[in-house]
Amino acid sequence: MLFFIKKRKEEERMKKIITTLVIVLISITLVACGNTEKEFNFEQGYITVGMEADYPPFNWMETSPTEYNYPLEGSTGSYVAGYDVEIAKEIAKQLGLELKIKAIPWGSLGSALKTGEIDLIIAGMSPTAERQKTISFTDVYYMSNHVVVVSKEGAYADINNLSQLKGAKGVGQIGTIYAELVDYVKTNHGSVSLPVRDTVPLISQDITSGNADFTVVEKPVALGMVEANNKLKIVLDTTENIFNVNDEDRELAIGHRKVDTELQQRINGILATITQETRNLWMEEAVSRAAN
């Protein structure tokens, strides 16, 4: 009798072990199936880049072909130009691949990358710690400082420090550090934060119409804003880090899927060949073109 009791206990123990192993195997299978990221295939002959196409001077849309712009994939009669486009063209050229550029809303760039709709994000994006949880980034392709943009005829046209924005209405762009910096001014200097906007052109309209008093953007973006709209003015343009921004929030890098380590290495090698002089020239040209 004792033998049969022991045998039954042994059978129950083995059943528990087998059940546990089955659960572990199922979990591993589900995780593997849930990972939809596929490594970039260099043999496919092309690379697809995503950008807003509404963020001058980094990227913006045009309706006529020129010697500097590039056709937008899936959008007949639409072209994209800007600093990001020059970077994208150089990367595709050195990789020996055809370039495809898609216009993707800012908030959808990450998901478009992960699902494989695009292979790279070149869109004036900072490699923040939060973003690095889901995607990886290349080396820096542009470093910028942040400035304040106001109405040239407004009450804040001649300010020389952030404390003078007390009571001013600030507006930032959704999903960017700009919105965070507008909130920084609110918290530290008593301004008011308005609801965020989708694009920089909408922010410009808010300021010129009087709905908002200021915004905070990177200097190249600010230069593009004032070139396009002579009612705007840049203030607090200083090399000092007045917003206490981390370097990662001043740096711009190219987003890619975490599995694409070889693609990252190749792009980093390409970026290393682009001199600072060339980068400055591309930005100066982008600012000038964005205003025309």
C-alpha positions in Angstrom: 0.0 0.0 0.0 2.8 2.4 0.9 4.4 1.6 -2.5 1.3 2.7 -4.4 1.0 5.9 -2.3 4.6 6.8 -3.1 4.1 6.0 -6.8 1.0 8.2 -7.0 2.9 11.1 -5.4 5.7 10.7 -7.9 3.3 10.7 -10.8 1.6 13.9 -9.5 5.1 15.5 -9.1 6.0 14.6 -12.6 2.7 16.0 -13.9 3.4 19.4 -12.2 6.9 19.5 -13.7 5.5 18.8 -17.2 2.8 21.4 -16.8 5.3 24.0 -15.7 7.5 23.2 -18.7 4.6 23.4 -21.0 3.6 26.9 -19.6 7.2 28.1 -20.0 7.4 26.9 -23.6 4.1 28.5 -24.4 5.3 31.8 -22.9 8.5 31.7 -24.9 6.6 31.0 -28.1 4.2 33.9 -27.4 7.0 36.3 -26.8 8.8 35.2 -30.0 5.6 35.6 -32.0 4.9 39.0 -30.4 8.3 40.4 -31.6 7.3 41.8 -35.0 10.6 43.6 -35.6 12.6 42.3 -38.5 16.2 43.1 -39.2 16.8 45.5 -42.1 17.5 43.6 -45.4 20.3 45.3 -47.3 19.5 43.1 -50.3 16.0 44.7 -50.8 17.7 47.6 -52.7 16.0 50.5 -50.9 15.7 52.2 -47.5 12.6 54.0 -46.3 12.9 57.1 -44.1 10.0 58.7 -42.2 9.7 62.4 -41.3 6.9 64.9 -40.6 7.4 66.9 -43.8 6.1 69.9 -41.7 9.1 70.9 -39.5 11.2 73.5 -41.3 14.1 73.9 -41.7 14.6 70.2 -40.9 11.9 69.0 -43.2 8.9 70.5 -45.1 6.6 69.7 -48.1 6.7 71.4 -51.5 4.5 70.9 -54.5 7.0 71.4 -57.3 10.2 69.5 -58.0 13.5 71.3 -57.6 17.2 70.4 -57.7 17.2 70.0 -53.9 13.9 68.4 -52.9 12.8 64.8 -53.1 9.6 63.1 -54.1 7.4 61.8 -51.3 6.5 58.1 -51.5 2.8 57.5 -52.2 2.0 61.1 -52.7 1.9 62.2 -56.4 3.0 65.8 -56.9 4.4 66.2 -53.3 8.1 66.7 -52.5 10.0 67.1 -49.3 13.1 69.3 -48.6 15.2 70.3 -45.7 18.3 69.4 -43.6 16.9 66.0 -42.8 16.4 65.3 -46.5 20.1 66.1 -47.2 21.1 63.7 -44.4 18.8 61.0 -45.8 20.0 61.4 -49.4 23.7 61.1 -48.2 23.0 58.0 -46.2 21.1 56.2 -49.1 23.9 57.2 -51.5 26.7 55.8 -49.4 24.7 52.7 -48.6 24.1 52.2 -52.4 20.3 52.0 -51.9 17.3 53.8 -53.4 15.8 56.3 -51.1 12.1 56.4 -50.2 10.8 59.1 -48.0 7.3 58.9 -46.3 5.5 61.7 -44.6 4.4 60.4 -41.2 2.7 62.4 -38.4 5.1 63.0 -35.6 3.1 60.9 -33.1 3.1 57.9 -35.4 6.8 57.8 -36.4 7.7 55.3 -33.6 4.9 52.9 -34.5 5.7 53.2 -38.2 9.3 52.2 -37.5 8.4 49.2 -35.3 5.9 47.8 -37.8 8.4 48.1 -40.7 6.5 50.8 -42.6 9.8 52.8 -42.4 13.4 51.8 -41.7 14.7 55.1 -40.2 13.3 58.2 -38.5 15.2 61.3 -39.6 12.9 64.0 -38.2 14.8 66.3 -35.9 14.3 63.8 -33.1 16.2 63.8 -29.8 17.4 60.5 -28.4 15.7 60.9 -25.0 15.8 58.1 -22.4 12.1 57.6 -22.8 12.4 57.1 -26.6 15.3 54.7 -26.1 13.0 52.3 -24.3 11.4 51.3 -27.6 13.8 52.4 -30.3 17.6 52.9 -30.8 19.5 55.8 -32.1 22.6 56.5 -34.2 25.3 59.0 -33.4 24.3 62.7 -33.3 23.7 64.3 -36.7 22.9 67.8 -35.4 23.4 69.7 -32.1 21.3 72.7 -31.3 20.4 75.2 -28.6 16.9 76.4 -27.7 15.6 79.9 -28.0 12.3 81.8 -27.5 10.2 83.1 -30.3 7.7 85.9 -29.8 5.8 88.5 -31.7 8.0 91.3 -33.0 5.4 93.9 -32.0 4.3 92.2 -28.8 5.0 93.0 -25.2 7.9 90.4 -25.0 9.9 91.6 -28.0 12.7 93.0 -26.0 13.1 90.7 -23.0 16.5 89.5 -21.9 15.7 86.9 -19.3 13.2 84.1 -18.7 11.7 85.8 -15.6 10.2 88.5 -17.9 7.9 85.9 -19.3 5.9 85.9 -16.1 2.2 85.8 -17.0 3.0 85.2 -20.8 1.1 82.5 -22.6 3.4 79.8 -24.0 2.6 77.1 -26.5 4.6 74.0 -27.4 4.5 71.2 -30.0 2.9 67.9 -28.9 5.3 65.1 -28.1 8.4 67.2 -28.2 10.8 68.8 -25.7 9.4 72.2 -26.8 6.2 71.5 -24.8 8.3 70.4 -21.8 10.4 73.7 -22.0 7.2 75.8 -22.2 6.1 74.0 -19.0 9.6 74.7 -17.5 9.1 78.4 -18.0 5.6 78.0 -16.4 7.0 76.2 -13.3 10.1 78.3 -12.8 9.1 81.7 -14.1 5.3 82.0 -13.8 4.1 81.8 -17.4 1.0 80.1 -18.6 1.0 76.9 -20.7 -1.6 76.7 -23.4 -2.7 73.4 -25.0 0.0 71.9 -27.2 -0.2 72.2 -31.0 0.5 69.5 -33.7 2.9 71.5 -35.8 5.3 74.5 -35.7 3.3 76.5 -38.4 0.3 76.3 -36.2 2.4 77.6 -33.3 3.5 80.5 -35.5 -0.1 81.3 -36.3 -1.0 81.3 -32.6 1.7 83.9 -31.8 1.0 86.2 -34.7 -2.7 86.1 -34.0 -2.2 86.9 -30.3 -3.6 83.6 -29.0 -0.1 82.9 -27.6 2.8 85.1 -26.6 5.8 82.7 -27.0 7.1 79.3 -27.8 10.5 77.5 -27.2 12.2 75.8 -30.2 15.6 74.8 -31.4 17.5 77.7 -33.0 17.3 76.3 -36.6 13.6 75.9 -36.3 13.3 79.5 -34.9 15.3 80.8 -37.8 12.9 79.1 -40.2 10.0 80.6 -38.4 11.2 84.2 -38.6 12.3 83.8 -42.2 8.8 82.6 -43.1 7.0 85.2 -41.0 8.5 88.7 -40.5 6.1 89.3 -37.6 8.1 86.9 -35.4 11.3 87.5 -33.5 13.9 85.4 -31.7 14.8 86.4 -28.2 17.0 84.9 -25.5 19.4 83.7 -28.2 22.4 82.7 -26.0 25.0 79.9 -25.9 24.1 79.6 -22.2 21.9 76.6 -21.3 19.2 78.8 -19.8 16.6 75.9 -19.8 18.9 73.5 -18.0 18.5 71.0 -20.9 20.4 67.8 -20.9 22.7 67.2 -23.8 20.5 64.4 -25.1 17.7 66.9 -25.5 20.0 69.2 -27.6 21.2 66.4 -29.7 19.4 65.1 -32.8 19.9 61.5 -33.9 18.5 59.0 -36.3 16.0 56.5 -34.9 16.1 52.8 -35.9 14.8 49.4 -34.7 16.7 47.9 -31.9 17.5 44.8 -34.0 19.3 46.9 -36.7 22.7 47.0 -35.1 24.5 46.5 -38.5 22.5 49.4 -40.0 23.4 51.6 -37.1 27.1 50.8 -37.5 27.0 51.6 -41.2 25.1 54.9 -40.6 27.5 56.0 -37.9 30.3 55.4 -40.3 28.6 57.6 -42.9 27.8 60.4 -40.4 31.5 60.4 -39.5 32.3 61.4 -43.1 30.1 64.4 -43.1 32.1 67.4 -41.9 30.8 70.1 -39.6 31.3 72.6 -42.5 29.0 70.5 -44.7 26.4 70.3 -41.9 26.5 74.0 -41.4 26.1 74.6 -45.1 23.1 72.2 -45.3 21.4 74.0 -42.4 22.0 77.5 -43.8 20.6 76.4 -47.2 17.6 74.7 -45.5 16.8 77.9 -43.5 17.0 80.0 -46.6 14.9 77.7 -48.8 12.2 77.2 -46.1 11.5 80.9 -46.2 10.9 81.0 -49.9 
